[in-house]
């Protein structure tokens, strides 16, 4: 009788233990939950392009010896990433001249800041960025 109970108990443990472990693992979350990042883009391409262009022109205009330059440049990379992430895959936008002009300026600016994070933006690049951002701003207003 005790051997039968013992076999029954062992069988139950062989079946119940894996089920219990499986349930525990499936109900437990591993790591932080994934949440979408908040975007600073409104979804209106024209308004966002003008806003981003103006913000980046302000960053470009910051003097090289200014204390807040490095932080402003770091924030501008986040803004660039947000803008490109929002509009790169939209076919109604990414074929426009304003977007390609804007993307050229954004790639140049982000590339310099990421590659040379401890160096200010050179004067030649500042002039080019200001020119391209102004051009993109005018183009998007004319396209709208």
C-alpha positions as CSV (number, residue, x, y, z in Angstrom):
1,X,0.0,0.0,0.0
2,X,2.7,2.4,0.9
3,X,4.6,1.6,-2.3
4,X,1.5,2.4,-4.4
5,X,1.1,5.7,-2.6
6,X,4.7,6.4,-3.1
7,X,4.5,5.7,-6.9
8,X,1.4,7.9,-7.1
9,X,3.1,10.7,-5.4
10,X,6.2,10.4,-7.6
11,X,4.0,10.4,-10.7
12,X,2.1,13.5,-9.6
13,X,5.4,15.3,-8.8
14,X,6.8,14.4,-12.3
15,X,3.7,15.9,-13.9
16,X,2.8,18.7,-11.5
17,X,6.3,20.2,-11.1
18,X,6.9,21.0,-14.8
19,X,3.4,22.4,-15.1
20,X,3.9,24.6,-12.0
21,X,7.3,25.9,-13.3
22,X,5.8,26.6,-16.7
23,X,3.0,28.6,-15.2
24,X,5.4,30.6,-13.0
25,X,7.6,31.4,-16.0
26,X,4.8,32.4,-18.3
27,X,3.2,34.7,-15.7
28,X,6.5,36.4,-14.7
29,X,7.6,39.4,-16.6
30,X,11.3,39.5,-17.5
31,X,12.9,42.9,-17.4
32,X,11.1,46.2,-17.8
33,X,8.0,46.4,-19.8
34,X,8.4,47.9,-23.3
35,X,6.7,51.2,-23.7
36,X,6.8,53.5,-26.7
37,X,8.8,56.6,-26.3
38,X,7.0,59.9,-26.3
39,X,7.4,61.8,-29.5
40,X,7.8,65.5,-29.8
41,X,6.3,65.4,-33.3
42,X,2.7,66.5,-33.9
43,X,2.2,64.4,-37.0
44,X,1.7,67.5,-39.2
45,X,4.7,67.3,-41.6
46,X,4.8,71.0,-42.5
47,X,4.6,72.2,-38.9
48,X,7.1,69.7,-37.6
49,X,9.5,70.5,-40.4
50,X,9.4,74.2,-39.8
51,X,9.7,73.7,-36.0
52,X,12.6,71.3,-36.3
53,X,14.4,73.5,-38.8
54,X,14.1,76.6,-36.5
55,X,15.2,74.6,-33.4
56,X,18.2,73.3,-35.2
57,X,19.2,76.7,-36.6
58,X,19.1,78.0,-33.0
59,X,21.5,75.2,-32.0
60,X,23.8,75.9,-34.9
61,X,23.9,79.6,-33.9
62,X,25.1,78.8,-30.4
63,X,28.7,80.2,-30.0
64,X,31.4,77.5,-29.9
65,X,32.5,78.6,-26.4
66,X,29.0,78.6,-24.9
67,X,28.5,76.4,-21.8
68,X,25.2,74.9,-23.0
69,X,26.5,74.0,-26.5
70,X,27.2,70.3,-25.8
71,X,23.9,69.7,-24.1
72,X,22.0,71.5,-26.9
73,X,23.8,69.4,-29.5
74,X,22.9,66.2,-27.6
75,X,19.3,67.3,-27.5
76,X,19.3,68.1,-31.1
77,X,20.4,64.6,-32.0
78,X,17.3,63.3,-30.1
79,X,15.1,65.8,-32.0
80,X,16.7,64.7,-35.3
81,X,16.1,61.0,-34.5
82,X,12.5,61.7,-33.6
83,X,11.8,63.6,-36.8
84,X,13.5,61.1,-39.1
85,X,11.7,58.2,-37.3
86,X,8.4,59.9,-37.8
87,X,8.7,60.8,-41.5
88,X,11.3,58.5,-43.2
89,X,8.8,55.7,-43.9
90,X,5.9,57.9,-45.1
91,X,5.8,57.7,-48.9
92,X,3.7,60.9,-49.1
93,X,6.5,62.8,-47.4
94,X,9.8,61.1,-48.1
95,X,9.6,61.7,-51.9
96,X,9.3,65.5,-51.5
97,X,12.2,67.9,-52.1
98,X,11.7,69.4,-48.7
99,X,12.2,66.1,-47.0
100,X,15.3,65.1,-48.9
101,X,16.8,68.6,-48.3
102,X,15.9,68.3,-44.6
103,X,17.3,64.8,-44.4
104,X,20.6,65.9,-45.9
105,X,20.9,68.6,-43.3
106,X,19.9,66.4,-40.4
107,X,22.3,63.6,-41.5
108,X,25.2,66.1,-41.7
109,X,24.4,67.6,-38.3
110,X,23.8,64.3,-36.5
111,X,26.8,62.7,-38.1
112,X,29.1,65.5,-36.9
113,X,27.7,65.6,-33.4
114,X,27.9,61.8,-33.0
115,X,31.3,61.5,-34.5
116,X,32.9,64.5,-32.9
117,X,30.9,65.0,-29.8
118,X,33.6,67.0,-28.0
119,X,34.1,69.4,-30.9
120,X,32.0,72.3,-31.9
121,X,30.3,72.4,-35.3
122,X,32.8,74.0,-37.8
123,X,31.9,77.3,-39.4
124,X,31.7,75.9,-42.9
125,X,29.2,73.2,-41.7
126,X,27.3,75.8,-39.7
127,X,26.8,77.9,-42.9
128,X,25.8,74.8,-44.9
129,X,23.3,73.6,-42.2
130,X,21.8,77.1,-41.9
131,X,21.4,77.3,-45.7
132,X,19.9,73.8,-46.0
133,X,17.5,74.1,-43.1
134,X,16.3,77.5,-44.4
135,X,15.8,76.0,-47.8
136,X,13.9,73.0,-46.4
137,X,11.7,75.4,-44.4
138,X,10.8,77.5,-47.5
139,X,10.2,74.4,-49.6
140,X,7.8,72.8,-47.1
141,X,5.8,76.0,-46.9
142,X,5.6,76.2,-50.7
143,X,4.7,72.5,-51.0
144,X,1.9,72.8,-48.4
